[in-house]
């Protein structure tokens, strides 16, 4: 399990690093103005649908269902099941794409109403979104293929696929002078990456399992069970995405640059979410599904507890850094070219607000795995919808006084509500036991985070006084924060947890 986590996490880390290189190019070329805001709307729209219907709901229902059919009825039945789901999936995505192309102006009026005051920005956003939207169809098929490969214990290609998004966008941004605007260059990069990701996953699956083919539609027991799980999973996945939709809608009414600040802050916040939370959750779901199918419920619970410990171990430094030195991080990474230091400060405050909810963001995928592995996609919906209600209510209350920072803060409170309810339901149904040892571990992680946050603040102050106005001051400061923070964190972990705890965590 640990090896598979590092496989997924390693490729995801490479994806995030190339993503930072891409975002540095975006910041320098697009900046944080009207064209950038139009592109980010064009990027967010297919990504919201992808997160709901592809990586969110579909993956949550698909992986346990496919694992169950594969384990109970054999490879032949699993292939037939995959063929039928592939046929339905492709047909629905083609219809959605056609509808989106035809009614994009109406959709833009709903999703970015603030652009109505600027006809040119609205026209640009519609044009860019029509370019990026086919990406959704390709990524949905990538998710189908990736789920099948994960059940086969093959995680590498699915984890590496998103690297192509960054590479393709950097290629097109480098050729931005040949496009009408830099926004067009970035949008075409998104679409090209969809084809690159599709062919990577299709090639891997063709070699090791066989690609799904068109099959006559038949609502047999397996297909009905899949759709029974898919409906609640869709509602559950919509929770976070509705909140992000609300961010996009509200931010279009805020001053220019608000959407860009949200984007860059969220990109940094997504580093631990993707590398840690999603990587561990991706490995944990098929692992728990297999154990529960084999009636090994204790083993499934132990796997989830280890996943929680791994998640906290790798997440605490990010929380401490994002809360205490967000401006220093933003300036070092993005403050160049068209992206000013004032833009970095706005994005830094937004990052700190997001960081308040970082722990539940990285834990939620592992927390809901105990329900998804049992084909219970309904229970997480109750928690998700409650969280989204809290989230949206706070967005409306805070947007006036705190602008985009209020939107990020509302997201953090909403995801905490979601996680706490999921844990409550899991404990009440006996799927999770929060014993004294694990609660003590949580207290130690909290103390470690506080000590690390103090260390980051002291290092930042030392750097400010010692380096003055030297060239590359911000970049050197970030290096000192990374190096000094690593040393402090390793020392505190050994003192509070001990070497034996770390060894037992790795060895299981």
Secondary structure, DSSP 8 states (H G I E B T S, - for coil): -HHHHHHHHHHHHHHHHHHHHHHHHHHHHHTTSHHHHHHHHHHHHHHHHIIIIITTHHHHHHHHHHHHHHHHH-HHHHHHHHHHHHHHHHHHHHHHHHHHHHTHHHHHHHH-GGGGG-HHHHHHHHHHHHHHTHHHHHHHHHHHHHHHHHHTT--HHHHHTTHHHHHHHHHHHHTGGGSSSHHHHHHHHHHHHHHHHHHHHHHHHHHHT-----------HHHHHHHHHHHHHHHHHHHHHHHHHHHHHHHTTS-TTHHHHHHHHHHHHHHHIIIIIIHHHHHHHHHHHHHHHTT-HHHHHHHHHHHHHHHHHHHHHHHHHHHHSHHHHHHHHH-STTS-HHHHHHHHHHHHHHHTTHHHHHHHHHHHHHHHTTT--HHHHHHHHHHHHHHHHHHHHHHHHHHHHHHHHHHHHHHHHHHHHHHHHHHHTTS----HHHHHHHHHHHHHHHHHHHHHHHHHHHHHHHHTT-TTHHHHHHHHHHHHHHHHHHHHHHHHT-HHHHHHHHH-
